[in-house]
């Protein structure tokens, strides 16, 4: 039976394989109906204005904060991540929701522009108008934080939404929809449709005005291709192969501690997680000793250091990357080719990994890390940039952090810290190359969910009219003369 024909699908606890609940597998007709309802409610949502929408979003922020423990239970159950990690993720998402609600008016308000001397009798303004209905498609690894980057900013900008959560975390999506309904002044502002990948396809083929997609690069390309047929814009937040660069003057102990967390937390299932380390030879032994000792203290399990692979098929990818590196001559500092014990993966750190290994070239999305020594920071930058991805990066150096950061082809860089940009609501989040395009978060994240409308109007009539068939010879001479005067 095709997945489109299935009426329901089950969600699982990935740590035990236990079936939790079944959810509707929305088909094209279901999705089209949800999108039609979102279109019907968009004018009323826009009519509330920034202040009216802020009131609703503030109420939602408070409700999520109040029931955070309940949501964290659900996130932990569906993803397998430790409860405290789920709570951290939700806290960051709440921060973004509150920021978007508070700042939408400031960053989206109309701006007057100078009409120029030739058009001095006109006034000119640029408005930012919401698209209408935004289709949001989410992944499972941070099922609250990642879609909220699109949902919060898009709602604050005045769009209504149809959200398709990952098939691995449908309950989290339904919870978000249900709590929004509790504070909503009327229905269909934020609508959740559950389903398998076919539901995602249906959403891209529906009458939405924009797609905000977070997930793998492979799927993003399909989403972009479908959107291109309808000429609708997309924002694509995809995978990464983020490097950690450690210079000889770095605080090596701290770099090791933070790089380890960036690589292993959430079982390595973080788009902006550390996958590769390039460390200066002068401090490499110290770094390797430090990170190795700390990594041996980590243990996967339920509510342990980190949980299982949420998506069982990822275990094959992780195993194949480890095997490929081993076959090409990599050494193991921690773990080995036997690290994968489904559904968990032991921490695995590989040394001297050939640059053509899949552990270096492809997103592994597991608790693994490669460490390669470099002679200088030029080599570190060159190798860091030699990837098809360009999402985030972390740089460790007391003196050269800014210089190294400025040479990286990446959407986000954290200096002497890791992934700090994700929690700072004022900075945009997103990547380049195969990591996607467009931005969520910050003023740019609000801009992403609006289109520009230039509005000009006549302030006073002038005797010389240009935009008419009645234009005189005198007017023509005036235009030529003025242009020469202004631009000689
Ligand atoms: P995925 O691409 O398999 O699925 C993402 C979503 O797309 C799911 O809801 C899925 O049902 C849907 N989908 C699948 N096929 C579709 C299609 N043809 N058309 C429309 N929708 C479709 O990704 P995933 O496994 O859920 O997530 C993991 C990936 O997400 C990793 O690559 C990770 O790096 C990336 N990610 C990126 C960010 C970021 O902000 N850059 C954040 C989190 C995760």
Boltz pocket constraint, residues with backbone or C-beta under 6 A from the ligand:
constraints:
  - pocket:
      binder: B
      contacts: [[A, 137], [A, 138], [A, 139], [A, 140], [A, 141], [A, 142], [A, 146], [A, 164], [A, 165], [A, 166], [A, 167], [A, 195], [A, 196], [A, 197], [A, 198], [A, 199], [A, 200], [A, 201], [A, 202], [A, 204], [A, 214], [A, 215], [A, 216], [A, 217], [A, 218], [A, 219], [A, 220], [A, 222], [A, 223], [A, 236], [A, 237], [A, 238], [A, 239], [A, 240], [A, 270], [A, 271], [A, 272], [A, 311], [A, 363], [A, 365], [A, 391], [A, 430], [A, 435], [A, 436]]
      max_distance: 6.0
